[in-house]
């Protein structure tokens, strides 16, 4: 469903040129849930933005569902959930969720049925008439997710959507996201700084190296689905998977810290 071949990203030119992403090769199959982790500045969000067509790669090619990604054109069937919720404060919950369908000219009856189904699926039945300021942060992020799901994306990109939430709210949303994924079967790519989150949710965890980035590890999570997000962290399998990824990720953190230290001394 998603193919990255020799993807690189540089900024500036000449002596000021900075290579953020060196060469990344990655294939993600239909229906997979893949998380991308790595040190700060390694290009995790940049990769999502290139998959979505928001940014062009400096080198290499990206394909989504077999078609090359073109800058400025979001691939067909792709949805994106940002770090900050994107609900519109002047619309109620139901109108926010149905917004994309209204832009597509769908009949009102179809929109209403779709919105009702999504509200029920996300445990928000009865909240359709409320406005965003009446919701908690977790509920607003849930509405953002439903706004994207309303348009039936085949590929879902998530850029740290739970990072600002408290632990309990985050885990509840993990449960709901896994249930939605099992029901709808999208291909999901999640960028996160939270390794616990990555292992709890994903089929695979991809570790990016410190810049210039490459794939340092592509780890298959050996915990069967369905997973109980409230108890999975207590299992031996979770510990084994965490340690296998941390062995590589921790080393990349060390390298990145050493690089930052040298760069700071050079600048001084």
N, C-alpha and C positions, 0 to 999 in steps of 0.2 A: 504493500500500500504506500509506503514511503521509502524512497531510496536517496541516499546522500553518497555521491561519488567524488572523492578528492576535494571536499569543500574546504575552502580557505576564505578568510576575511581579514583584510588589512585596511588601515586608515592612514591618511596623510601620504606624503611622497618624499622621495630623496632621503636625507638624513633624519627627517622627522617621521618617516614611515614606521608604523607600529603594526606588527602582525599579531592579531588577537587569536585567530584560529588558523592553525598550521595546515593540517590535512585530516579531514574527518570522513571516514567511510562508515556507513550505517544503513542497515536494511531492517525495516519494521513491517511485519506481516499484517494482513487484515485481521482485525479483532484482537491484536496484542495490546497489552497495557505496559508501556515502557517508561521508566523514570530516568531522568538525566540529572546527575549530581556532579559536583566538582568544586574546586576552590573559586573564590570570588575573582571575577575578571576573566574566567576561562571561556566565556562565550555561550553559556547555556541559553539565556534568553535570546541572544543573537541568532542562534540556530533555529529557535522557534520562529523568530521574525522572518528568517530566510525561507523556511518551509511555507510560511503564510504568504510569501510574496511581498512583504513589507520592505525588505532589504535585499539587494542583490549580493550574491557571493562574489568575491574577487576571483576565485578559481573554483573549478568543478561544476557539477550540475546536480540539481535536485529534481526528483520526479515524485508526484503524488498521483496515485492510481494510474501509473503508466504514462502520465503526461508531464512534460517539462514545466517547472514553475517559472512564471514570467513576472518580473518586478512590476509591482503596482496592480497586479491582478490576483485576487485571492482564489486559490484552486477551488473548483466546484466541489461542493459537499464538505467544506472545511469550516469548523467552528473554532473560536478562540476565546478562552476565559482569561482575563487579565488579573493582575495582583489586586487591583482595586475594583470593587463592583461597578457595573456600568448601568445601573438602573436609573431611569429618568425620574426626578423627584416630583414632577407635575402630573405623572400618570400613576394610577393605582397598580397593584400587583398584576391583576389579570391583563390590563392593557399593556403593561411592560412586556409580559410574556408573549402576548400575541402581536407585538409590534412588527417583527420581521415578516410574519404571515400577512399582515395588512399591507406592508410595502410590496409584497408579491401579488396583491390583488385577490387573495383567497376569499371565498364567501364567508360571511359572518358566522353562519351555522357551523362551518368547518373549523373556524378559528375558536369559537366558543367550546366546541367538543374537544379540540386539542388542548386548550388551556385547562379545562377541567380535568382531563386525563393526567396532565403533567402535575397539576396541583395535588391530585390524589397520590400520584407516584412518589412525590417528594414530601408527603406528610404536611402539606400546606392547605388542605381543604378548609374552606371557611375564611382564608386570608386574602382572597382575590380582590376584595373591595378596600383593603387597607393601602395606605400610601407608604413609600419607603421610610419616611421619618418615624413611622410607627413600628418599624421592625428592628430587631437586633441585627448586629453585624453579620452573624451567621445566617440569618434569614435572608438578608439582602444578597449575600453571596449565593445562596440557594436560588434566589430569583434570577440572578445573573446566569447561572447554569441553565435554568429552565428557558430563559430567553434564547439561548443558543440551541438547546435541544429541540425547541419548537420547530426549527427549520430542518430537522432530521439530518444532522451532519453525519458523514461516514467517518470523518477524522476529527478528533477533538484535541486541541492543544491547550494545555493549562500551564500558565506561568505563575507559579507560587500562589495559587488562589486562596490557600488557607493560612498563609504565613502570619497574618495579623490577628488571627483568632486565638482564643484561649484553648487550652488543651481539651477540655470536655467538648466544646463546640466543634473543634477540629475532628475529633474521633467520631462524633455523630455524623458529620459530613462525609468522613471516610466511608462509614457504613452505607450511607445513601448513595455515594458515588459508585461503590462496588455493586450495589443492587441495580442501579441504572445501567451500568456496563454489562452486567449479566443479562439484563432484560433486552437491551438494545444492541449490544455487540459492536460498538464503535471501536475504531483504532484510536487509542489514547496515548498521548505523549505528555508527560508531566515533568516540568522543571521544578526542582525543590532543593532547599538547603538542608532538609530534614531527612536523614538517612532512615530513621524509624518509619517515617511516612512512606518513603520509597519502597521499603521492603514489605510493609503492611499491604500496600496496594498493588504492586507490580508483578508482572510475569518476568520482567528483566530489569536490571539496574545497570545503566551505562555510566561509567566514570570517565569524565574528561580530565585530561592532564592540565597542569598549569600552562599558561601561554608560552609559546604558540601551541594551541590545543591539538590534541589527538585523542583517540579512544584508548584510554589506559586499561580499561576492563569492560567486558560485556558479560555480565553475570546473570545466569538464569536462576530465579528465585525458586527454590525447591520446597515450597509450601503449597499444598493443594488448595484449590478453590472448591467450595466457598470457604471464606475465612471469617472468623469471628474477630472483628477489629478490637473488641474489648479484652480478649484473652490471648490473642496470637503472640503478643510480645513476651508472654510468660513461657512460651514453648521452647524446647531445645532446638527445633528447626529454625526458629527465628534467630536465636543466638548464633547458630552456625552460619546462617546467611549474612547476618550483620558483621560477624568477624571476618568472613571472606571478603566482603566489600571494603570494610574499614582498613584491612591490611593494605590495600592499594590507595584508597581515598586519603587515609592519614598520611601516607608518604607524599602524596601530591600536595596536601596542605603544607607539609614541611618545605617542599621545594618552592612553593609559592611564597612562603614567608621569607625564605632565604633570598629569592629573587627580589621581593619588595625591599628587603634590607639593603641589598647591593644597589638597587636603583635609587634608593633614598640617599645613600652615601655619594653616589655619582652625581646626583643633582646638587648636593651640598657642595 
